[in-house]
């Protein structure tokens, strides 16, 4: 059972890291085509 616990913990850490990176890249609002194209123009 310890193996599955390690796998689950590792996967949860990966998902949390992915969520943080998405917040940095896209913000916390709802994603739609208009806001994404506006964000690209700001760069």
Secondary structure, DSSP 8 states (H G I E B T S, - for coil): -HHHHHHHHHHHHHHHHHHHHHHHHH-SS---HHHHHHHHHH-
